[in-house]
Amino acid sequence: MLTKMDIKGGTGRAILPFLKKIGFVNSDGAPSELYRQFRNPSTGGLAVAKAIKIGYKPLQSVNEYFYDLKDAELLAAIVQVTGTEADSATAKFTLATLKNLKSFAKFDEAEAVPEKAIALPEPATASSNGKPPADRGERGIGVNLAYTINLNLPATTDQAVFNAIFRSLKEHLLSYGNE
């Protein structure tokens, strides 16, 4: 998709994960049904409203109608959910992105549509050879989970400390299926 849009490297690489998060792109990188709805002028506003509810779901725990909040209240909700400071770049960029998406959204239409009608991205599962499915014929229902681990290493020149940390990570986190 990024090739089709001619987005190369740098900050453009952040776009695909974001599009996956809001449901516009399936886990295999193909455009989702929600994205196709967005491309249709008659359903585009509804699709963006659905995408906002998918991608910003944690904000619904703070306020079910978070998308109707004024900027200051929405920033406060973002700070509460993310744990960042109100003046942090993350909070400001999250607010700016959400405001831009909201400018396309038609929430009044989204509220009139039952929750079951929201098209979620299709899950992809690994095929029998352990690789992602090449086409829809191999696709099944499954759950794909990803974890990001931020590791703050101590300021030391002792190699034994690093060896112990990574050995522990290997034993406890990478032992899936070896038990």
C-alpha positions as a Markdown table, in Angstrom:
| # | Residue | x | y | z |
|---|---|---|---|---|
| 1 | Met | 0.0 | 0.0 | 0.0 |
| 2 | Leu | 2.8 | 2.4 | 0.8 |
| 3 | Thr | 4.4 | 1.6 | -2.5 |
| 4 | Lys | 1.1 | 2.4 | -4.3 |
| 5 | Met | 0.9 | 5.7 | -2.4 |
| 6 | Asp | 4.6 | 6.3 | -3.2 |
| 7 | Ile | 5.5 | 6.9 | 0.5 |
| 8 | Lys | 9.2 | 6.1 | 1.1 |
| 9 | Gly | 11.0 | 5.5 | 4.4 |
| 10 | Gly | 11.3 | 7.9 | 7.3 |
| 11 | Thr | 8.1 | 9.1 | 8.9 |
| 12 | Gly | 6.1 | 7.4 | 6.1 |
| 13 | Arg | 6.9 | 4.0 | 7.8 |
| 14 | Ala | 4.7 | 5.0 | 10.7 |
| 15 | Ile | 1.7 | 5.3 | 8.5 |
| 16 | Leu | 1.1 | 1.6 | 7.8 |
| 17 | Pro | 0.9 | 0.6 | 11.5 |
| 18 | Phe | -1.4 | 3.6 | 12.2 |
| 19 | Leu | -3.7 | 2.5 | 9.3 |
| 20 | Lys | -3.7 | -1.0 | 10.7 |
| 21 | Lys | -4.6 | 0.3 | 14.1 |
| 22 | Ile | -7.6 | 2.3 | 12.9 |
| 23 | Gly | -8.8 | -0.7 | 10.7 |
| 24 | Phe | -8.1 | 0.7 | 7.3 |
| 25 | Val | -5.5 | -1.9 | 6.5 |
| 26 | Asn | -5.6 | -5.7 | 7.3 |
| 27 | Ser | -2.7 | -7.4 | 9.1 |
| 28 | Asp | -1.3 | -8.5 | 5.8 |
| 29 | Gly | -1.1 | -4.9 | 4.5 |
| 30 | Ala | -4.1 | -5.1 | 2.2 |
| 31 | Pro | -6.7 | -2.4 | 2.3 |
| 32 | Ser | -9.7 | -3.4 | 4.5 |
| 33 | Glu | -13.4 | -3.3 | 3.8 |
| 34 | Leu | -13.5 | -0.2 | 6.1 |
| 35 | Tyr | -10.9 | 1.5 | 3.9 |
| 36 | Arg | -13.1 | 0.7 | 0.9 |
| 37 | Gln | -16.0 | 2.3 | 2.6 |
| 38 | Phe | -13.9 | 5.4 | 3.3 |
| 39 | Arg | -13.1 | 5.7 | -0.4 |
| 40 | Asn | -16.8 | 5.8 | -1.2 |
| 41 | Pro | -18.0 | 9.5 | -0.8 |
| 42 | Ser | -21.4 | 8.3 | 0.4 |
| 43 | Thr | -20.0 | 6.1 | 3.2 |
| 44 | Gly | -16.6 | 7.8 | 3.9 |
| 45 | Gly | -17.7 | 9.9 | 6.9 |
| 46 | Leu | -19.2 | 6.8 | 8.6 |
| 47 | Ala | -16.1 | 4.8 | 7.8 |
| 48 | Val | -13.8 | 7.4 | 9.5 |
| 49 | Ala | -16.1 | 7.5 | 12.5 |
| 50 | Lys | -15.8 | 3.7 | 12.8 |
| 51 | Ala | -12.1 | 3.9 | 12.3 |
| 52 | Ile | -11.8 | 6.5 | 15.1 |
| 53 | Lys | -13.8 | 4.3 | 17.5 |
| 54 | Ile | -11.5 | 1.3 | 16.6 |
| 55 | Gly | -8.2 | 3.1 | 16.8 |
| 56 | Tyr | -8.9 | 5.2 | 19.8 |
| 57 | Lys | -11.0 | 2.6 | 21.8 |
| 58 | Pro | -9.1 | 3.3 | 25.1 |
| 59 | Leu | -10.5 | 6.8 | 25.1 |
| 60 | Gln | -14.0 | 5.4 | 25.3 |
| 61 | Ser | -13.2 | 4.1 | 28.7 |
| 62 | Val | -12.7 | 7.7 | 29.8 |
| 63 | Asn | -15.7 | 9.1 | 27.9 |
| 64 | Glu | -18.0 | 7.1 | 25.6 |
| 65 | Tyr | -18.4 | 10.2 | 23.4 |
| 66 | Phe | -14.7 | 11.3 | 23.5 |
| 67 | Tyr | -15.0 | 12.5 | 19.9 |
| 68 | Asp | -17.4 | 15.2 | 21.0 |
| 69 | Leu | -15.1 | 16.7 | 23.7 |
| 70 | Lys | -13.6 | 20.1 | 23.3 |
| 71 | Asp | -9.8 | 20.1 | 22.6 |
| 72 | Ala | -8.8 | 20.7 | 26.3 |
| 73 | Glu | -11.0 | 17.9 | 27.5 |
| 74 | Leu | -9.9 | 15.6 | 24.8 |
| 75 | Leu | -6.2 | 16.3 | 25.6 |
| 76 | Ala | -6.9 | 15.6 | 29.2 |
| 77 | Ala | -8.5 | 12.2 | 28.2 |
| 78 | Ile | -5.5 | 11.4 | 26.0 |
| 79 | Val | -3.1 | 12.3 | 28.9 |
| 80 | Gln | -5.1 | 10.1 | 31.2 |
| 81 | Val | -5.0 | 7.1 | 28.8 |
| 82 | Thr | -1.4 | 7.4 | 27.6 |
| 83 | Gly | 0.1 | 8.5 | 30.9 |
| 84 | Thr | 2.1 | 11.3 | 29.1 |
| 85 | Glu | 2.3 | 14.9 | 30.1 |
| 86 | Ala | -0.1 | 17.4 | 28.6 |
| 87 | Asp | 2.7 | 19.3 | 27.0 |
| 88 | Ser | 4.4 | 16.2 | 25.5 |
| 89 | Ala | 4.8 | 15.9 | 21.8 |
| 90 | Thr | 3.0 | 12.5 | 21.9 |
| 91 | Ala | -0.1 | 14.0 | 23.5 |
| 92 | Lys | -0.1 | 16.9 | 21.1 |
| 93 | Phe | 0.3 | 14.8 | 18.0 |
| 94 | Thr | -2.3 | 12.3 | 19.2 |
| 95 | Leu | -4.8 | 15.2 | 19.6 |
| 96 | Ala | -3.8 | 16.7 | 16.2 |
| 97 | Thr | -4.2 | 13.4 | 14.5 |
| 98 | Leu | -7.6 | 12.8 | 16.1 |
| 99 | Lys | -8.8 | 16.3 | 15.3 |
| 100 | Asn | -7.8 | 15.8 | 11.6 |
| 101 | Leu | -9.6 | 12.4 | 11.5 |
| 102 | Lys | -12.7 | 14.0 | 13.2 |
| 103 | Ser | -12.9 | 16.6 | 10.4 |
| 104 | Phe | -13.8 | 13.7 | 8.0 |
| 105 | Ala | -16.0 | 11.8 | 10.4 |
| 106 | Lys | -19.8 | 11.7 | 10.6 |
| 107 | Phe | -20.5 | 10.3 | 14.1 |
| 108 | Asp | -24.2 | 11.0 | 13.8 |
| 109 | Glu | -24.4 | 8.3 | 11.1 |
| 110 | Ala | -22.2 | 6.0 | 13.1 |
| 111 | Glu | -24.4 | 6.1 | 16.1 |
| 112 | Ala | -27.4 | 5.2 | 14.0 |
| 113 | Val | -25.7 | 2.0 | 12.8 |
| 114 | Pro | -25.7 | -1.0 | 15.1 |
| 115 | Glu | -22.3 | -2.0 | 16.6 |
| 116 | Lys | -22.4 | -5.4 | 14.7 |
| 117 | Ala | -22.4 | -3.5 | 11.4 |
| 118 | Ile | -18.9 | -2.1 | 12.1 |
| 119 | Ala | -16.6 | -3.8 | 9.6 |
| 120 | Leu | -13.4 | -4.9 | 11.5 |
| 121 | Pro | -10.2 | -5.9 | 9.7 |
| 122 | Glu | -10.0 | -9.5 | 8.9 |
| 123 | Pro | -7.5 | -11.5 | 11.1 |
| 124 | Ala | -4.8 | -13.4 | 9.4 |
| 125 | Thr | -3.4 | -16.6 | 10.6 |
| 126 | Ala | -0.2 | -18.4 | 9.6 |
| 127 | Ser | -0.4 | -21.1 | 7.0 |
| 128 | Ser | 0.8 | -24.6 | 7.5 |
| 129 | Asn | 4.3 | -23.6 | 6.5 |
| 130 | Gly | 4.5 | -21.0 | 9.2 |
| 131 | Lys | 4.3 | -18.0 | 6.8 |
| 132 | Pro | 1.5 | -15.5 | 6.6 |
| 133 | Pro | -1.3 | -16.5 | 4.2 |
| 134 | Ala | -0.5 | -15.6 | 0.6 |
| 135 | Asp | -4.1 | -15.2 | -0.4 |
| 136 | Arg | -7.6 | -15.2 | 1.0 |
| 137 | Gly | -8.0 | -19.0 | 0.4 |
| 138 | Glu | -5.5 | -19.8 | 3.2 |
| 139 | Arg | -7.0 | -17.2 | 5.6 |
| 140 | Gly | -8.6 | -18.5 | 8.8 |
| 141 | Ile | -9.9 | -17.0 | 12.0 |
| 142 | Gly | -7.3 | -16.4 | 14.6 |
| 143 | Val | -5.8 | -13.9 | 16.9 |
| 144 | Asn | -2.5 | -12.1 | 16.2 |
| 145 | Leu | -0.8 | -10.5 | 19.1 |
| 146 | Ala | 2.3 | -8.3 | 19.1 |
| 147 | Tyr | 4.3 | -7.0 | 22.1 |
| 148 | Thr | 6.7 | -4.1 | 22.2 |
| 149 | Ile | 9.2 | -4.4 | 25.0 |
| 150 | Asn | 11.2 | -1.4 | 25.9 |
| 151 | Leu | 14.3 | -2.4 | 27.7 |
| 152 | Asn | 16.3 | 0.2 | 29.7 |
| 153 | Leu | 19.8 | -1.2 | 30.1 |
| 154 | Pro | 22.0 | -0.1 | 33.0 |
| 155 | Ala | 24.9 | 2.1 | 32.4 |
| 156 | Thr | 27.7 | -0.4 | 32.8 |
| 157 | Thr | 30.7 | -1.7 | 30.9 |
| 158 | Asp | 30.4 | -5.2 | 32.6 |
| 159 | Gln | 29.5 | -7.6 | 29.8 |
| 160 | Ala | 28.3 | -10.1 | 32.3 |
| 161 | Val | 25.4 | -7.8 | 33.3 |
| 162 | Phe | 24.2 | -7.7 | 29.7 |
| 163 | Asn | 24.6 | -11.4 | 29.2 |
| 164 | Ala | 22.5 | -12.1 | 32.3 |
| 165 | Ile | 19.8 | -9.8 | 31.2 |
| 166 | Phe | 19.5 | -11.3 | 27.7 |
| 167 | Arg | 19.8 | -14.8 | 28.9 |
| 168 | Ser | 16.9 | -14.2 | 31.3 |
| 169 | Leu | 14.9 | -12.7 | 28.4 |
| 170 | Lys | 15.6 | -15.7 | 26.3 |
| 171 | Glu | 14.6 | -18.1 | 29.0 |
| 172 | His | 11.4 | -16.4 | 30.0 |
| 173 | Leu | 10.1 | -14.7 | 26.9 |
| 174 | Leu | 11.4 | -16.7 | 24.0 |
| 175 | Ser | 10.7 | -20.1 | 25.4 |
| 176 | Tyr | 7.3 | -20.4 | 23.7 |
| 177 | Gly | 6.7 | -24.0 | 22.6 |
| 178 | Asn | 9.8 | -25.3 | 24.3 |
| 179 | Glu | 8.2 | -26.3 | 27.5 |
